[in-house]
Amino acid sequence: MPYLTSENKENIDNQGGIDLYNKFSSLELKDFAGALNYLNYKLVTEYIKKNGKRYFTCAIIIGTLICCVLEIYRRIIANYEDECIKKNGDV
């Protein structure tokens, strides 16, 4: 994952990022899924509007979203699965 500098993280948080996280975390699961999808869509489409629609840009965005999914799996889900294997045994 390309890590942000502390300064970049602070800038995102100071521009409403923390408020957005708090609003999202209070949503019911069914609403969270739609809101997350919508937010990602808006971020991507606004970026493309401002920077132009090019194959390379779209390929980088799609690749980054896929890497985000893989990072969530690696850091959260794989650990959860390992815990469940210890508790319930392997398949």
One Martini backbone bead per residue (centre of mass of N, CA, C, O) as a GRO file, in nm:
protein
   91
    1MET     BB    1   0.097   0.035   0.022
    2PRO     BB    2   0.064   0.370  -0.015
    3TYR     BB    3   0.193   0.584   0.198
    4LEU     BB    4   0.121   0.838   0.397
    5THR     BB    5   0.191   1.111   0.526
    6SER     BB    6   0.131   1.278   0.807
    7GLU     BB    7   0.050   1.539   0.661
    8ASN     BB    8  -0.164   1.416   0.471
    9LYS     BB    9  -0.344   1.298   0.689
   10GLU     BB   10  -0.400   1.565   0.833
   11ASN     BB   11  -0.533   1.708   0.593
   12ILE     BB   12  -0.769   1.513   0.563
   13ASP     BB   13  -0.879   1.538   0.852
   14ASN     BB   14  -0.910   1.861   0.841
   15GLN     BB   15  -1.118   1.816   0.574
   16GLY     BB   16  -1.332   1.585   0.710
   17GLY     BB   17  -1.244   1.290   0.755
   18ILE     BB   18  -1.336   1.233   1.047
   19ASP     BB   19  -1.634   1.296   1.005
   20LEU     BB   20  -1.675   1.077   0.793
   21TYR     BB   21  -1.602   0.837   0.966
   22ASN     BB   22  -1.821   0.884   1.182
   23LYS     BB   23  -2.066   0.864   0.995
   24PHE     BB   24  -2.010   0.580   0.882
   25SER     BB   25  -1.994   0.417   1.160
   26SER     BB   26  -2.319   0.474   1.216
   27LEU     BB   27  -2.407   0.291   1.007
   28GLU     BB   28  -2.569   0.068   0.864
   29LEU     BB   29  -2.471  -0.183   0.672
   30LYS     BB   30  -2.658  -0.126   0.425
   31ASP     BB   31  -2.565   0.181   0.415
   32PHE     BB   32  -2.259   0.157   0.407
   33ALA     BB   33  -2.222   0.023   0.134
   34GLY     BB   34  -2.347   0.254  -0.036
   35ALA     BB   35  -2.169   0.487   0.072
   36LEU     BB   36  -1.895   0.372  -0.011
   37ASN     BB   37  -1.954   0.349  -0.310
   38TYR     BB   38  -2.025   0.646  -0.358
   39LEU     BB   39  -1.764   0.775  -0.260
   40ASN     BB   40  -1.574   0.637  -0.457
   41TYR     BB   41  -1.714   0.736  -0.712
   42LYS     BB   42  -1.683   1.041  -0.657
   43LEU     BB   43  -1.378   1.054  -0.637
   44VAL     BB   44  -1.319   0.944  -0.921
   45THR     BB   45  -1.497   1.132  -1.101
   46GLU     BB   46  -1.374   1.400  -1.004
   47TYR     BB   47  -1.086   1.342  -1.088
   48ILE     BB   48  -1.146   1.301  -1.390
   49LYS     BB   49  -1.270   1.576  -1.447
   50LYS     BB   50  -1.004   1.740  -1.360
   51ASN     BB   51  -0.782   1.533  -1.534
   52GLY     BB   52  -0.905   1.340  -1.719
   53LYS     BB   53  -0.976   1.097  -1.963
   54ARG     BB   54  -0.769   0.813  -1.915
   55TYR     BB   55  -0.647   0.512  -1.921
   56PHE     BB   56  -0.426   0.537  -1.709
   57THR     BB   57  -0.598   0.658  -1.486
   58CYS     BB   58  -0.806   0.427  -1.470
   59ALA     BB   59  -0.601   0.200  -1.413
   60ILE     BB   60  -0.494   0.315  -1.147
   61ILE     BB   61  -0.760   0.325  -0.996
   62ILE     BB   62  -0.835   0.027  -1.016
   63GLY     BB   63  -0.574  -0.081  -0.888
   64THR     BB   64  -0.612   0.066  -0.616
   65LEU     BB   65  -0.879  -0.067  -0.536
   66ILE     BB   66  -0.771  -0.355  -0.537
   67CYS     BB   67  -0.550  -0.304  -0.324
   68CYS     BB   68  -0.745  -0.231  -0.101
   69VAL     BB   69  -0.879  -0.505  -0.080
   70LEU     BB   70  -0.617  -0.662  -0.018
   71GLU     BB   71  -0.548  -0.506   0.243
   72ILE     BB   72  -0.797  -0.584   0.400
   73TYR     BB   73  -0.746  -0.883   0.390
   74ARG     BB   74  -0.457  -0.891   0.513
   75ARG     BB   75  -0.525  -0.719   0.790
   76ILE     BB   76  -0.818  -0.857   0.868
   77ILE     BB   77  -0.929  -1.132   0.751
   78ALA     BB   78  -0.689  -1.324   0.790
   79ASN     BB   79  -0.683  -1.298   1.099
   80TYR     BB   80  -0.969  -1.400   1.146
   81GLU     BB   81  -0.928  -1.678   1.017
   82ASP     BB   82  -0.704  -1.771   1.209
   83GLU     BB   83  -0.878  -1.758   1.465
   84CYS     BB   84  -1.095  -1.965   1.364
   85ILE     BB   85  -0.905  -2.202   1.331
   86LYS     BB   86  -0.817  -2.220   1.627
   87LYS     BB   87  -1.112  -2.258   1.735
   88ASN     BB   88  -1.240  -2.476   1.489
   89GLY     BB   89  -1.057  -2.546   1.276
   90ASP     BB   90  -0.991  -2.671   0.992
   91VAL     BB   91  -1.115  -2.778   0.676
   0.00000   0.00000   0.00000
